[in-house]
Amino acid sequence: MITDVHEAARDTIEVGAAAGGYPVFVGTDLLGRLPDVLSSYAPAHRVAVISDDRVGPIHGASVVETLTEAGHDVTFLTFPEGEASKTRTSWSILTDEMLEAGLGRDCVVVAVGGGVTTDLAGFVAATYLRGVPIIQVPTSTLAMIDASVGGKTGVDVHAGKNLVGAFHAPRAVVADTAVLATLDTAQRAEGLVEAVKHGAIRDESHVTAVVRRSGPLVGAEPEACADVIGASVRLKAEVVAEDEFEVGVRQILNFGHTIGHAIEAAADYRIGHGRAVAYGMIAEARIGEGLGVTEVGTAARLIEALAPLTDRGRLDVDVAKARGFLGADKKSRGGRPRYVLLRRIGEVLHEDGWTREIDDEAVYARLNEVVRGW
């Protein structure tokens, strides 16, 4: 069965983890292979499929049917779509529903959806009966490239994004690029922002590849999507293998996210994650250039790469409110935010650590600048 799944995937990336590692399968028409994936990587008779109420009727229902036909006892749970549902309240409701259904420690969670679903369902799995296995089935570009890989799970709270959560590596990730055709163009494009980030911190040629193939990628051409998603996951997997629990080099995956998360939270999550991170990367690149530690022209290179992927106009966000969220970032120390800065495209600045404090006024100047558009 393992061989069948590997043969069906266009690419298979192994991600190192303390619990033993796991594969990320990337390719087309992989959803029908889920019974084999469960049998090989998370054997269980009872399955909790978790999805939001938008993806659920489409891909979630298909997964339920496939698993039921294979003989699994499936409980199908949904929650309202959107970042506003990535909360402790939703976590509580889902875990209560699993308890009411009588699911025990021998169950497995299958998360079907975008980044909100992979984060929320992952946190449910991490905490349910002190932890049960999860198979991640991302259905958005963003989730395939980033959110479903690496074992980070969590929810948003009033103080900021992803501040309550746990590391809980999946048993496997199944990224079926055929489902990307069901997304609208803007969602597909914004998800590629994280691919640009992976190249910006690790491999300049990956940024070039995203730019060169942006047309087929945004158009959901399956092979182009599988190639670029696989390459992006491989870059992230290298970082995660070095530092699974984010005590060192894994912090570089947060490039653009300190400012990006503050923008998202200040806008009450009306601004998509990909767009917010794009603004964050531009701002943080400009900060580095202003400090003389980032190669001049880096921000311009990022703008060239990001412009086809997201709206670059003025943001409807309260800048003062965004400033207030900066100190709540997970990388903060002593209440002071820390930032990931580039040396150049493909290389992160590493001086006394992977992040550094920046003078508030320098940050605020670039934040005020970038929200007006780039």
Secondary structure, 3 states (H helix, E strand, C coil): CHHHHHHHCCEEEEECCCCCCEEEEEECCCHHHHHHHHHHHCCCCEEEEEEECCCHHHHHHHHHHHHHHCCCEEEEEEECCCHHHCCHHHHHHHHHHHHHCCCCCCCEEEEEECHHHHHHHHHHHHHHHHCCCEEEEECCHHHHHHHCCCCEEEEEECCEEEEEEEECCCCEEEEEHHHHHHCCHHHHHHHCHHHHHHHHHHCHHHHHHHHHCHHHHHCCCHHHHHHHHHHHHHHHHHHHHHCCCCCCHHHHHHCCHHHHHHHHHHCCCCCCHHHHHHHHHHHHHHHHHHHCCCCCCHHHHHHHHHCCCCCCCCCCCCHHHHHHHHCCCCCCECCECCECCEEECCEECCCCCCCECCCHHHHHHHHHHHCCCC
